[in-house]
Amino acid sequence: MSFATGLGNAFPPSLIPAAKKQALGTNYLAFNSTAAGDTDTFAQQYLPELYEAEIERYGNQTLQGFLRMVGAEMPMQSDQVIWSEQNRLHVAYDGCTIATNTTITVPLEADKNCAVRAGATIVVSEGLVTMKARVKAVSVVAAGPPRVCTLTVDTYKVANMNKGNAGGLAGVASAAKIFVYGSEFGKGTQGMEAANVAIAGGAGNDQLVSAIQPDFTQFSNKPIIIKDFYEVSGSDTAQIGWVEVATEDGTSGYLWYLKAESETRLRFEDYLEMAMVEAEKKGAGSALDGSEGLFAAIEDRGNVYNDFAGAAAPGAGALGDFDTILKQLDTQGAIEENMLFLSRQTALDFDDMIAAMNGSYASTGAASYGLFNNEEDMALNFGFSGFRRGSYDFYKTDWKYLNDFSTRGNIGDIDGVLIPAGTSTVYDQLLGSNIRRPFLHVRYRASEADDRRMKTWVVGSVGAATSGLDAMQVHFLSERLLCVQGANNFVLLKSTV
């Protein structure tokens, strides 16, 4: 016979008497049993050894810290941040055409004037073939597009540019480049400040050209609002668990909601940084507002280098690639100190590159890398944190965001980013003066009434009741943007294979 208990249970627990005094499986409920009716029962004849703390099998999973190392955070009180960046000091054009033996056509932007004036001396090149000339007349086609400027020149050393002939310039369309290196005038002649430029297709025949007026390029960005929340019922806040939890603020105990709320906070803090790295501006036809993040700014206004080091020759191939990057930096701001945030594979490529060069030191004494002082008998260090190449110092580190399998590490299309160290001079609207700021910095919305850098508030009936909801809701909010100033000095390393 059997005696079943339970009120309407589909699979009620039961005790089945036996003829002998002995422990039978039919009379005990196993804690780890998968049988129907046993899955929710904490009972068995042997007490297990219980580890009360969770095992952190993925280690520290937080990703924040990148922006703290390379930039700063500052308040703002507007819907938009606008800054200006200076253009180049010297006058140069590419995409020019050798039109005839004595004329060069220069493409102009729609709203820009020609900065080359009569009397200027210029270098003209097609590839590695160069000539020097003096501009004797300038004419601009007012209509367009495209607007073009025609320079009539006299050449030095040879009679003319000898278009398309041996010893001359080929005259391939849009293949020539020019830059101004000075000027030359005869005795008793009018100076450049009163030079006349003929305007073809315009209202008048001549236009007085005076000094070159400086121009600047303006950029802007808008903040985005980032939100998240966590909710737990009032009953579960008072329910004890058997797993001990510990949060980042030092709170610990056997209340599971503490862990859930803590992880929501950590995840949101990571989102604050990830959003600044990944954000995209609104494109044509998009219904979103968006903002410009780090990757988008570099791809739009900076330098992108694909497939650094390559798979075929890591180390040996990396040096040639790296020198190509240095030559590009020379054409930009040539900022001496730079930081490299790299994926694991790219960091190893850099180590191999430096180690390969350092290996030749003992035999030749010709190569010495590192901000540390290398000596002939110094043990080779495969974990370089800083090195010097050419006139540049570099500090490198692994970027966890590029290695984590739940973020960019699961894609592998970004190998690293080069960020200039130091500051740039910008005009601050709040202070009304020029101040120095990091090239990379975060602006967050704040005023005397509300600081939206990182807001947290609790609503519900738990603790100090604020509503009739029988639950606790923890809300998180931030409103921020990333300013990437001088993006032409940044380099994004990407993989295409």
Disulfide bonds with the S-S distance in Angstrom:
none
